[in-house]
């Protein structure tokens, strides 16, 4: 197979020759007026499910999980962390064992699973910071549960999002670090001192910064500013246009700096389904015509996202006036570095088109997001862009495209 496109990072027109599962040759070609773009597969550290299946469900099956993996790959995401929202210990055990069986049954998915993200259950049991997570399962730290899940997953628990407000937070963060787990602050009502102490203990990430908060917070001393201004914490950010306004996106991008930002989709279990009302575990959710996902009983309270990561990428470009080359690291090499993984899904740290490496790349045309008449102050009229895929090439084969 041969593909002709211009590189996302340099703009250089190239012909990519694929033989078997690997890149055989990359050759320069004359510039063309209408060439698509070639770029690496994306990396999303927070995907809760899709197509009606929740990774943290007590009933998810191997086949349902496989469908979610196919859907995620079909949106251009080649590596991701299946994420378990707050639930019972039994649901966590079932979800982990299901994913382990998935990897055994479908070994082709092994390169896609970068590890499991536990978004809970050690989060604040308080309206606002809790978000849409079920309150009855929000509990203090339990090292025995984490050790059990790490054992049955063969070390695949990679991220735990927690609130550093329970007794023994610093000690628990140290224990997670010793198990090879990255600690993230999130879904928290922590004081600025507690956030700083968590970072000093080894926390390295602030999960979906700016979301899962009280509607009103103290003017100066609050957990948002504490996480925003602590350079020890990388911030993950949902840029779907619903979770954060364009103004807030730009604020986080400028304050943290691009080097400390990771884009995430926070894809919900109902992502990929048409607008309507759905049962999701203990919750009833609604996908609005706009693509916004909320609790069915309260269209103000968000419950994950429906847009894939590629659309968040387009929004950040528009909001911050950045190029593809500047934004792609936020959902490729930055999450990889955070988890100590190779920079690109082909296993290379230097080039996503390295000759002799697996052929893993995206061919697409960029349809940009557009701000409304009032620019970044106009949250209501943001028109979300997309990467219009022409080919999703993973391990040398073209995958089905899920737009």
CORTA-V623593 format. One record per residue. N is the residue number from 0. RES is the residue in one small letter. PHI is phi as a letter, one per 30 degrees, with the letter a starting at -180 (999 if undefined). Layout:
BEGIN
n:res:phi
N:RES:PHI
N:RES:PHI
END
This chain:
BEGIN
n:res:phi
0:x:999
1:x:b
2:x:b
3:x:c
4:x:a
5:x:c
6:x:d
7:x:d
8:x:c
9:x:c
10:x:i
11:x:d
12:x:d
13:x:b
14:x:c
15:x:c
16:x:c
17:x:c
18:x:b
19:x:i
20:x:c
21:x:b
22:x:d
23:x:d
24:x:a
25:x:b
26:x:b
27:x:d
28:x:b
29:x:d
30:x:d
31:x:b
32:x:d
33:x:b
34:x:d
35:x:d
36:x:c
37:x:c
38:x:a
39:x:d
40:x:d
41:x:d
42:x:b
43:x:b
44:x:c
45:x:b
46:x:b
47:x:d
48:x:l
49:x:l
50:x:h
51:x:j
52:x:c
53:x:c
54:x:e
55:x:c
56:x:d
57:x:d
58:x:b
59:x:d
60:x:c
61:x:d
62:x:d
63:x:d
64:x:d
65:x:d
66:x:d
67:x:d
68:x:e
69:x:d
70:x:d
71:x:d
72:x:d
73:x:d
74:x:c
75:x:j
76:x:c
77:x:c
78:x:b
79:x:a
80:x:c
81:x:e
82:x:c
83:x:c
84:x:d
85:x:e
86:x:a
87:x:d
88:x:d
89:x:d
90:x:d
91:x:d
92:x:d
93:x:d
94:x:d
95:x:d
96:x:d
97:x:d
98:x:d
99:x:d
100:x:d
101:x:e
102:x:d
103:x:d
104:x:d
105:x:b
106:x:d
107:x:d
108:x:d
109:x:e
110:x:d
111:x:d
112:x:c
113:x:d
114:x:k
115:x:c
116:x:c
117:x:c
118:x:c
119:x:k
120:x:d
121:x:c
122:x:c
123:x:d
124:x:c
125:x:b
126:x:e
127:x:j
128:x:d
129:x:d
130:x:i
131:x:c
132:x:d
133:x:d
134:x:d
135:x:d
136:x:c
137:x:d
138:x:b
139:x:d
140:x:e
141:x:b
142:x:d
143:x:e
144:x:d
145:x:d
146:x:d
147:x:d
148:x:d
149:x:d
150:x:d
151:x:d
152:x:c
153:x:h
154:x:i
155:x:c
156:x:d
157:x:c
158:x:b
159:x:b
160:x:c
161:x:b
162:x:c
163:x:d
164:x:c
165:x:d
166:x:e
167:x:i
168:x:d
169:x:d
170:x:d
171:x:d
172:x:d
173:x:d
174:x:d
175:x:d
176:x:e
177:x:d
178:x:d
179:x:i
180:x:c
181:x:d
182:x:c
183:x:b
184:x:d
185:x:l
186:x:h
187:x:b
188:x:c
189:x:d
190:x:d
191:x:e
192:x:d
193:x:d
194:x:d
195:x:d
196:x:d
197:x:d
198:x:d
199:x:d
200:x:d
201:x:k
202:x:d
203:x:b
204:x:b
205:x:c
206:x:d
207:x:g
208:x:e
209:x:j
210:x:c
211:x:h
212:x:b
213:x:d
214:x:d
215:x:b
216:x:b
217:x:e
218:x:d
219:x:c
220:x:d
221:x:b
222:x:d
223:x:d
224:x:d
225:x:d
226:x:d
227:x:d
228:x:c
229:x:d
230:x:d
231:x:d
232:x:c
233:x:d
234:x:c
235:x:d
236:x:b
237:x:c
238:x:c
239:x:d
240:x:j
241:x:c
242:x:d
243:x:b
244:x:d
245:x:e
246:x:d
247:x:d
248:x:e
249:x:d
250:x:d
251:x:d
252:x:d
253:x:d
254:x:d
255:x:d
256:x:i
257:x:e
258:x:d
259:x:c
260:x:b
261:x:b
262:x:d
263:x:b
264:x:d
265:x:h
266:x:e
267:x:d
268:x:d
269:x:c
270:x:e
271:x:j
272:x:c
273:x:d
274:x:e
275:x:l
276:x:c
277:x:b
278:x:d
279:x:b
280:x:h
281:x:d
282:x:c
283:x:c
284:x:c
285:x:b
286:x:c
287:x:d
288:x:e
289:x:d
290:x:j
291:x:d
292:x:c
293:x:b
294:x:d
295:x:d
296:x:d
297:x:a
298:x:d
299:x:d
300:x:c
301:x:d
302:x:b
303:x:i
304:x:b
305:x:c
306:x:d
307:x:d
308:x:e
309:x:e
310:x:d
311:x:d
312:x:e
313:x:d
314:x:d
315:x:d
316:x:e
317:x:d
318:x:d
319:x:c
320:x:i
321:x:c
322:x:c
323:x:e
324:x:d
325:x:d
326:x:c
327:x:e
328:x:e
329:x:d
330:x:b
331:x:b
332:x:d
333:x:d
334:x:d
335:x:d
336:x:d
337:x:e
338:x:c
339:x:i
340:x:c
341:x:e
342:x:e
343:x:b
344:x:d
345:x:d
346:x:i
347:x:c
348:x:c
349:x:c
350:x:b
351:x:d
352:x:c
353:x:d
354:x:d
355:x:j
356:x:c
357:x:e
358:x:d
359:x:b
360:x:a
361:x:c
362:x:c
363:x:a
364:x:c
365:x:c
366:x:c
367:x:d
368:x:d
369:x:b
370:x:d
371:x:d
372:x:e
373:x:c
374:x:i
375:x:d
376:x:d
377:x:c
378:x:d
379:x:d
380:x:c
381:x:d
382:x:c
383:x:d
384:x:d
385:x:a
386:x:c
387:x:d
388:x:d
389:x:c
390:x:a
391:x:c
392:x:c
393:x:b
394:x:h
395:x:i
396:x:c
397:x:d
398:x:d
399:x:d
400:x:c
401:x:c
402:x:c
END
